[in-house]
């Protein structure tokens, strides 16, 4: 090729390069910006790596811009005569009757239906339907967690520890009854979407490994003696534990006793937790010999490492939101420990009823055998549940306020996320309730806000539903609760 041809070729090549750059560079820049935007949103890069450029929503909430497309109303000063809860309007029983009676007469609900509605503040009129006594299913969790929040306090945490054993090379994992103890730490993605934070056995093992450096080969032991009595509740159906409906309840459980496959449950959750811990020790460089063994440690054993749960206030919200059976049972055992010194199904149930009675909640005739509501022998009155919710909302209920904030929101969160598709659309977001479901049993208990903005507490339940009518019965209860949100069921407060 001649120099002239080479020059022309070089110029042509440079023009092609410039052309490609001119066409594709803007595209690549746009893609990069979009990718960075998604990354910044998904992984909080801005606050993590450039904190000085971002507003802190805790200290500078006025600087945090709303999402695009969201128009917020102008701020208005609250009315000077806004009334506190204890002066709220009362319900009008005849209006409640008109709103829900026809819906509770739906034949899909079966022959035994109960309902009760009252104002959020105690002392007002109560509308009732049926004999008021029902099989509560998972609405039992309201009683368990309400009592726990009162007895233990919303700030209570639960500690899982590692201590030195009796032998020179023994290390013992000690269960502290953490209802949400996990096997593994959350990933970055999970941490952004999981509430509340979890303590985990792997992080505990990493901490313990530092204390065990230079010790050589160790043997892992575990202590789950905090709880006593059977791990399978005698008041449950005999197939619940064998068929993996619920895990055996111990003071040392990871992932609620659920196996890594997410399907089966361990027959011995404490041993499974110890195995997870031993494997994590090995991964951290500690040589571990043999299979973990169950022991009881001395009270003054040297603590090598520990992890702490989220506060009970957050744990309670999580248990209510997803209706966590194992979590509720562990918390029930903790109530028994706090009241009588015994952490068992029987002691926990007795302590729950005793605590509520001490708060002025009428538990006359109530029978409770567990903390989760799996027992079909449980019987509770609608009065008990109404009074508990009223107490949690009242001036003396600060300790158990999370009983209300943890209630699933109709059509949006937790066990009510995919509910309330039928009936008044405005009920979605205005009804917050704990669900209760067993074979033949459907219940809702919580708070509905009516068309005038007045909150009401309610319990609606049917516990003799034909098996082939289960979904229809559930929808009928949703429509009844939704009718409370759609009605004007309150009378003005006395001036």
C-alpha positions as CSV (number, residue, x, y, z in Angstrom):
1,X,0.0,0.0,0.0
2,X,1.3,3.5,-1.0
3,X,1.8,6.2,1.7
4,X,-1.2,8.1,0.1
5,X,-3.4,5.1,0.4
6,X,-2.2,4.5,3.9
7,X,-3.0,8.1,4.8
8,X,-6.5,7.8,3.2
9,X,-7.0,4.5,5.0
10,X,-5.9,6.0,8.3
11,X,-8.2,9.0,7.9
12,X,-11.1,6.7,7.0
13,X,-10.4,4.6,10.1
14,X,-10.3,7.7,12.3
15,X,-13.6,8.9,10.8
16,X,-15.2,5.5,11.5
17,X,-13.9,5.5,15.0
18,X,-15.3,9.1,15.6
19,X,-18.6,8.0,14.1
20,X,-18.9,5.0,16.4
21,X,-17.9,7.1,19.3
22,X,-20.4,9.8,18.4
23,X,-23.2,7.2,18.0
24,X,-22.5,4.8,20.9
25,X,-20.9,6.9,23.6
26,X,-24.2,8.7,24.5
27,X,-26.0,5.3,24.6
28,X,-23.4,3.8,26.8
29,X,-23.4,6.8,29.1
30,X,-27.2,6.6,29.4
31,X,-27.0,2.9,30.2
32,X,-24.3,3.5,32.8
33,X,-26.3,6.3,34.4
34,X,-29.4,4.1,34.5
35,X,-27.4,1.2,36.0
36,X,-25.9,3.5,38.6
37,X,-29.3,4.8,39.5
38,X,-30.7,1.3,39.9
39,X,-27.6,0.3,42.0
40,X,-27.9,3.5,44.1
41,X,-31.6,2.8,44.8
42,X,-31.2,-1.0,45.3
43,X,-28.0,-0.9,47.4
44,X,-28.1,2.6,49.0
45,X,-24.7,3.5,47.4
46,X,-25.3,7.2,48.0
47,X,-25.8,7.0,51.7
48,X,-23.1,4.3,52.0
49,X,-20.3,5.8,50.0
50,X,-21.2,9.5,49.7
51,X,-22.9,10.2,53.1
52,X,-22.2,13.9,53.0
53,X,-24.3,14.2,49.9
54,X,-27.5,12.6,51.3
55,X,-30.0,13.8,53.9
56,X,-30.4,11.8,57.0
57,X,-34.2,10.9,57.2
58,X,-33.9,10.8,61.0
59,X,-32.4,14.2,61.5
60,X,-33.4,16.0,58.3
61,X,-36.7,14.5,57.2
62,X,-37.7,17.8,55.5
63,X,-34.8,17.4,53.1
64,X,-35.8,13.9,51.9
65,X,-37.7,14.3,48.6
66,X,-40.8,12.2,48.0
67,X,-40.8,9.7,45.2
68,X,-41.4,11.0,41.7
69,X,-45.1,11.3,40.9
70,X,-46.2,11.5,44.6
71,X,-48.0,14.7,45.5
72,X,-48.3,15.3,49.2
73,X,-50.9,17.7,50.7
74,X,-49.8,20.9,52.3
75,X,-49.1,20.8,56.0
76,X,-52.0,22.0,58.1
77,X,-52.0,22.7,61.9
78,X,-54.0,20.1,63.8
79,X,-57.3,21.4,65.2
80,X,-57.0,22.7,68.7
81,X,-60.0,20.7,69.9
82,X,-58.6,17.3,68.6
83,X,-59.8,14.7,71.1
84,X,-57.6,12.1,72.8
85,X,-58.5,8.4,72.5
86,X,-60.3,8.3,75.8
87,X,-62.8,10.9,74.6
88,X,-63.4,9.2,71.2
89,X,-66.8,8.7,69.7
90,X,-68.8,5.6,70.8
91,X,-70.1,3.1,68.3
92,X,-73.8,3.0,67.4
93,X,-74.8,-0.7,67.8
94,X,-77.7,-0.4,65.4
95,X,-75.4,1.0,62.7
96,X,-72.9,-1.8,63.2
97,X,-75.8,-4.3,63.0
98,X,-76.9,-2.8,59.7
99,X,-73.4,-3.0,58.4
100,X,-72.3,-6.5,59.3
101,X,-75.3,-8.7,60.4
102,X,-76.3,-9.7,56.9
103,X,-72.7,-10.6,56.0
104,X,-72.3,-12.7,59.1
105,X,-75.4,-14.6,58.2
106,X,-73.7,-15.9,55.1
107,X,-74.3,-19.7,55.1
108,X,-70.7,-20.3,54.0
109,X,-69.7,-19.4,57.6
110,X,-71.4,-22.4,59.0
111,X,-73.6,-22.7,62.1
112,X,-71.4,-21.0,64.7
113,X,-70.5,-17.4,64.1
114,X,-69.5,-14.8,66.6
115,X,-68.9,-11.0,66.3
116,X,-68.2,-8.2,68.6
117,X,-67.5,-4.5,67.9
118,X,-66.7,-1.6,70.2
119,X,-65.0,1.8,70.2
120,X,-61.2,1.9,70.5
121,X,-61.7,3.5,74.0
122,X,-63.0,1.2,76.7
123,X,-66.3,1.8,78.5
124,X,-68.5,2.3,75.5
125,X,-71.3,0.2,74.0
126,X,-70.5,-3.1,72.5
127,X,-72.3,-4.7,69.6
128,X,-72.3,-8.5,69.8
129,X,-73.5,-11.4,67.8
130,X,-73.5,-15.1,68.8
131,X,-72.5,-16.5,72.1
132,X,-69.2,-14.7,72.2
133,X,-67.0,-17.8,72.8
134,X,-64.9,-19.1,69.9
135,X,-61.9,-21.2,68.9
136,X,-59.4,-18.4,68.4
137,X,-56.8,-20.1,66.2
138,X,-54.0,-17.6,65.5
139,X,-55.8,-14.7,67.1
140,X,-54.4,-16.4,70.3
141,X,-51.1,-14.7,69.3
142,X,-52.6,-11.4,70.4
143,X,-53.0,-12.7,73.9
144,X,-49.5,-14.2,74.0
145,X,-47.7,-11.1,72.6
146,X,-49.8,-8.7,74.6
147,X,-48.9,-10.4,77.8
148,X,-45.2,-10.7,76.8
149,X,-44.9,-7.0,76.0
150,X,-46.4,-6.2,79.4
151,X,-44.4,-8.7,81.4
152,X,-41.0,-8.6,79.6
153,X,-41.2,-5.0,78.2
154,X,-40.9,-3.9,74.6
155,X,-37.1,-3.4,74.9
156,X,-36.4,-6.9,76.1
157,X,-33.9,-8.8,74.0
158,X,-32.8,-12.5,74.1
159,X,-29.2,-13.5,74.1
160,X,-27.6,-16.6,72.6
161,X,-24.1,-17.3,74.1
162,X,-21.1,-19.5,73.8
163,X,-19.3,-20.6,77.0
164,X,-16.5,-22.8,78.0
165,X,-17.6,-26.3,78.9
166,X,-16.4,-28.6,81.7
167,X,-13.7,-30.1,79.6
168,X,-10.6,-28.1,78.7
169,X,-11.5,-28.2,75.0
170,X,-15.3,-28.1,75.2
171,X,-17.3,-25.2,73.9
172,X,-21.0,-24.9,74.6
173,X,-23.7,-23.2,72.6
174,X,-26.4,-22.0,75.1
175,X,-29.9,-21.2,73.9
176,X,-31.5,-18.1,75.3
177,X,-34.9,-18.5,73.7
178,X,-34.4,-16.1,70.8
179,X,-37.6,-16.4,68.8
180,X,-36.0,-15.3,65.5
181,X,-32.4,-16.7,65.7
182,X,-31.1,-17.4,62.2
183,X,-28.5,-19.9,60.9
184,X,-26.8,-17.4,58.6
185,X,-26.3,-13.6,58.5
186,X,-28.5,-11.7,56.1
187,X,-27.0,-10.8,52.7
188,X,-26.9,-7.1,51.8
189,X,-30.0,-7.5,49.7
190,X,-31.9,-9.3,52.5
191,X,-30.9,-6.8,55.1
192,X,-32.6,-4.1,53.2
193,X,-35.9,-5.9,53.1
194,X,-36.0,-8.0,56.3
195,X,-37.5,-6.7,59.5
196,X,-36.4,-7.0,62.2
197,X,-32.7,-7.7,62.2
198,X,-31.7,-11.2,63.2
199,X,-29.0,-12.6,65.4
200,X,-27.4,-15.7,63.8
201,X,-25.4,-18.7,64.7
202,X,-22.7,-18.2,62.1
203,X,-21.8,-14.7,63.3
204,X,-21.7,-16.2,66.8
205,X,-19.3,-18.9,65.6
206,X,-17.0,-16.4,64.0
207,X,-16.8,-14.4,67.3
208,X,-16.2,-17.6,69.2
209,X,-13.4,-18.7,66.8
210,X,-11.4,-15.6,67.8
211,X,-11.6,-16.7,71.5
212,X,-10.6,-20.3,70.6
213,X,-7.5,-19.5,68.7
214,X,-4.6,-21.7,69.7
215,X,-6.8,-24.2,71.7
216,X,-6.5,-26.9,69.0
217,X,-9.3,-29.4,68.4
218,X,-12.5,-28.6,70.3
219,X,-15.8,-30.5,70.9
220,X,-19.1,-28.7,70.5
221,X,-21.8,-29.1,73.2
222,X,-25.2,-27.4,73.4
223,X,-27.5,-26.4,76.3
224,X,-31.2,-25.9,75.7
225,X,-32.3,-26.4,79.3
226,X,-33.8,-22.9,79.6
227,X,-37.2,-24.4,78.6
228,X,-38.7,-27.5,80.2
229,X,-41.5,-29.9,79.6
230,X,-42.5,-31.5,76.3
231,X,-41.3,-30.0,73.0
232,X,-44.5,-31.2,71.3
233,X,-47.6,-29.7,72.9
234,X,-50.0,-32.4,74.1
235,X,-52.9,-30.1,73.2
236,X,-51.9,-30.1,69.5
237,X,-53.0,-32.6,67.0
238,X,-50.7,-35.6,67.0
239,X,-49.7,-35.1,63.4
240,X,-48.6,-31.5,63.6
241,X,-45.0,-32.1,64.6
242,X,-44.4,-35.4,62.6
243,X,-46.0,-33.9,59.5
244,X,-43.8,-30.7,59.8
245,X,-46.7,-28.3,60.4
246,X,-44.8,-26.9,63.3
247,X,-41.4,-27.5,64.8
248,X,-40.7,-29.0,68.3
249,X,-40.2,-26.0,70.6
250,X,-36.9,-25.5,72.3
251,X,-34.8,-22.6,73.6
252,X,-32.2,-23.1,70.9
253,X,-33.7,-23.0,67.4
254,X,-32.3,-21.5,64.1
255,X,-34.7,-20.6,61.3
256,X,-37.7,-21.7,63.4
257,X,-36.4,-25.2,63.1
258,X,-36.9,-25.3,59.4
259,X,-34.3,-27.2,57.4
260,X,-32.1,-25.6,54.7
261,X,-34.4,-26.9,52.0
262,X,-37.2,-24.7,53.4
263,X,-39.7,-27.6,53.4
264,X,-39.0,-29.9,56.2
265,X,-38.5,-29.3,59.9
266,X,-36.0,-30.8,62.3
267,X,-37.0,-33.4,64.8
268,X,-34.4,-31.9,67.2
269,X,-34.0,-28.1,66.5
270,X,-31.4,-27.7,69.2
271,X,-29.2,-30.3,67.7
272,X,-29.7,-28.8,64.3
273,X,-28.7,-25.4,65.6
274,X,-25.5,-26.9,67.2
275,X,-24.6,-28.5,63.9
276,X,-24.9,-25.2,62.1
277,X,-22.7,-23.6,64.8
278,X,-20.1,-26.4,64.5
279,X,-19.9,-26.1,60.7
280,X,-19.5,-22.3,61.0
281,X,-16.6,-22.9,63.5
282,X,-14.9,-25.2,61.0
283,X,-15.4,-22.6,58.3
284,X,-13.8,-20.0,60.6
285,X,-10.7,-22.2,61.0
286,X,-11.4,-24.1,64.2
287,X,-10.9,-27.9,64.2
288,X,-14.1,-29.5,65.5
289,X,-14.3,-33.1,66.5
290,X,-17.3,-35.4,66.7
291,X,-21.0,-34.7,66.9
292,X,-22.5,-32.0,69.1
293,X,-23.8,-33.4,72.4
294,X,-26.5,-32.0,74.8
295,X,-25.3,-30.8,78.2
296,X,-26.3,-28.4,81.0
297,X,-23.6,-25.7,81.7
298,X,-22.7,-24.2,85.1
299,X,-24.3,-20.8,85.7
300,X,-20.9,-19.2,86.1
301,X,-19.3,-20.6,82.9
302,X,-17.0,-18.2,81.1
303,X,-18.7,-16.5,78.2
304,X,-16.7,-16.5,75.0
305,X,-19.2,-14.9,72.6
306,X,-22.8,-13.8,72.4
307,X,-25.4,-12.4,70.0
308,X,-28.5,-10.5,70.9
309,X,-31.9,-10.5,69.3
310,X,-33.9,-7.5,68.1
311,X,-36.1,-6.0,70.9
312,X,-39.3,-7.7,71.7
313,X,-41.3,-4.8,70.3
314,X,-39.9,-5.6,66.8
315,X,-40.1,-9.4,67.3
316,X,-43.8,-9.1,68.2
317,X,-44.5,-7.1,65.1
318,X,-42.9,-9.8,62.9
319,X,-44.7,-12.7,64.6
320,X,-48.0,-10.9,64.2
321,X,-47.3,-9.9,60.6
322,X,-46.6,-13.4,59.3
323,X,-48.3,-15.4,62.0
324,X,-45.1,-17.1,63.1
325,X,-46.2,-20.2,65.1
326,X,-42.8,-21.1,66.4
327,X,-41.9,-17.6,67.3
328,X,-45.2,-17.2,69.3
329,X,-44.5,-20.4,71.2
330,X,-41.0,-19.4,72.2
331,X,-42.3,-16.0,73.4
332,X,-45.1,-17.8,75.3
333,X,-42.4,-19.9,77.1
334,X,-40.6,-16.7,77.9
335,X,-43.7,-15.3,79.6
336,X,-43.9,-18.5,81.7
337,X,-40.3,-18.1,82.7
338,X,-40.8,-14.5,83.7
339,X,-44.0,-15.1,85.7
340,X,-43.4,-18.5,87.3
341,X,-39.8,-19.4,86.5
342,X,-40.9,-22.3,84.2
343,X,-40.6,-22.1,80.5
344,X,-43.2,-24.6,79.1
345,X,-46.4,-24.7,77.2
346,X,-48.5,-25.1,80.3
347,X,-46.7,-22.4,82.4
348,X,-46.7,-20.0,79.4
349,X,-50.4,-20.3,78.8
350,X,-51.2,-19.9,82.5
351,X,-48.9,-16.9,82.7
352,X,-50.5,-15.2,79.7
353,X,-54.1,-15.4,81.1
354,X,-52.9,-14.4,84.6
355,X,-51.1,-11.3,83.2
356,X,-54.1,-10.2,81.2
357,X,-56.4,-10.6,84.1
358,X,-54.0,-8.5,86.2
359,X,-54.4,-5.7,83.6
360,X,-58.1,-5.7,84.0
361,X,-58.9,-7.8,80.9
362,X,-61.8,-10.2,81.5
363,X,-60.5,-13.7,80.9
364,X,-63.4,-15.5,82.7
365,X,-64.0,-18.9,81.1
366,X,-61.1,-18.6,78.7
367,X,-59.1,-21.8,78.0
368,X,-55.6,-21.4,76.5
369,X,-53.2,-24.3,76.0
370,X,-50.5,-22.8,73.8
371,X,-49.0,-19.5,72.5
372,X,-49.7,-19.8,68.8
373,X,-53.3,-20.9,68.6
374,X,-52.6,-24.2,67.0
375,X,-54.5,-26.0,69.7
376,X,-58.1,-26.8,68.9
377,X,-58.8,-27.0,72.6
378,X,-58.4,-23.2,73.0
379,X,-61.5,-21.2,73.7
380,X,-61.6,-17.4,74.2
381,X,-64.3,-14.9,74.5
382,X,-64.6,-11.9,72.1
383,X,-64.7,-9.7,75.2
384,X,-61.1,-10.8,76.1
385,X,-59.8,-9.8,72.7
386,X,-61.7,-6.5,72.6
387,X,-60.5,-5.4,76.0
388,X,-56.9,-6.4,75.2
389,X,-56.9,-4.3,72.0
390,X,-58.5,-1.4,73.9
391,X,-55.8,-1.6,76.6
392,X,-53.0,-1.6,74.1
393,X,-54.5,1.6,72.5
394,X,-55.1,3.3,75.8
395,X,-53.0,5.6,78.1
396,X,-51.8,2.6,80.2
397,X,-50.9,0.5,77.2
398,X,-47.6,2.0,76.2
399,X,-45.7,-1.2,76.8
400,X,-47.9,-3.2,74.3
401,X,-48.5,-0.6,71.6
402,X,-46.7,-2.8,69.1
403,X,-49.6,-5.2,69.4
404,X,-51.5,-2.6,67.3
405,X,-48.6,-1.4,65.0
406,X,-47.8,-5.0,64.2
407,X,-51.3,-5.9,62.9
408,X,-51.3,-6.8,59.2
409,X,-52.9,-4.2,56.9
410,X,-55.8,-5.3,54.7
411,X,-54.6,-5.8,51.2
412,X,-51.1,-4.6,51.9
413,X,-49.0,-6.5,54.5
414,X,-48.3,-9.8,56.1
415,X,-51.1,-12.4,56.3
416,X,-53.6,-9.9,54.8
417,X,-51.5,-9.0,51.7
418,X,-53.7,-11.0,49.4
419,X,-57.0,-10.6,51.3
420,X,-59.9,-8.2,50.9
421,X,-60.1,-8.5,47.2
422,X,-63.9,-8.6,47.5
423,X,-66.2,-6.2,49.3
424,X,-65.7,-2.5,49.8
425,X,-62.4,-1.4,48.1
426,X,-61.8,1.3,50.7
427,X,-61.4,-1.4,53.4
428,X,-57.9,-2.0,52.0
429,X,-55.7,0.0,54.3
430,X,-58.4,0.9,56.8
431,X,-58.7,-2.5,58.4
432,X,-55.7,-3.9,60.4
433,X,-56.3,-7.4,61.8
434,X,-54.8,-10.6,63.1
435,X,-55.9,-13.6,61.1
436,X,-56.9,-16.9,62.6
437,X,-57.0,-20.0,60.5
438,X,-57.3,-23.7,61.2
439,X,-59.3,-26.4,59.4
440,X,-62.9,-25.3,59.7
441,X,-61.9,-22.1,61.6
442,X,-61.6,-18.5,60.3
443,X,-61.2,-15.4,62.5
444,X,-60.2,-11.8,62.2
445,X,-59.5,-9.5,65.2
446,X,-58.2,-6.0,65.0
447,X,-59.1,-2.4,64.2
448,X,-61.3,-0.8,61.5
449,X,-61.6,2.9,60.8
450,X,-65.0,3.9,59.6
451,X,-66.0,6.6,57.1
452,X,-66.0,9.3,59.7
453,X,-62.4,8.4,60.7
454,X,-63.4,6.7,64.0
455,X,-61.5,3.6,64.9
456,X,-63.3,0.5,66.2
457,X,-62.0,-2.7,67.7
458,X,-63.7,-5.9,66.4
459,X,-63.6,-9.7,66.5
460,X,-65.3,-11.7,63.8
461,X,-65.1,-15.5,63.7
462,X,-66.6,-18.7,62.5
463,X,-65.3,-22.0,63.8
464,X,-67.6,-24.7,62.3
465,X,-67.0,-24.0,58.6
466,X,-67.4,-26.9,56.1
467,X,-64.0,-27.8,54.6
468,X,-65.2,-27.2,51.1
469,X,-66.4,-23.7,52.1
470,X,-63.1,-22.5,53.6
471,X,-62.2,-19.8,51.0
472,X,-65.8,-18.6,50.8
473,X,-66.0,-18.3,54.5
474,X,-62.7,-16.4,54.6
475,X,-64.0,-14.0,52.0
476,X,-67.3,-13.5,53.9
477,X,-65.4,-12.5,57.0
478,X,-63.3,-10.1,54.9
479,X,-66.5,-8.5,53.6
480,X,-67.9,-8.1,57.1
481,X,-64.8,-6.4,58.3
482,X,-64.7,-4.3,55.2
483,X,-68.3,-3.2,55.9
484,X,-67.1,-1.7,59.2
485,X,-64.7,0.5,57.2
486,X,-67.4,1.5,54.8
487,X,-70.0,2.4,57.4
488,X,-70.7,5.4,59.6
489,X,-70.9,3.3,62.7
490,X,-70.0,5.9,65.4
491,X,-71.9,8.5,67.3
492,X,-70.4,11.9,68.0
493,X,-68.6,12.3,71.3
494,X,-70.4,14.2,74.0
495,X,-69.4,17.8,74.0
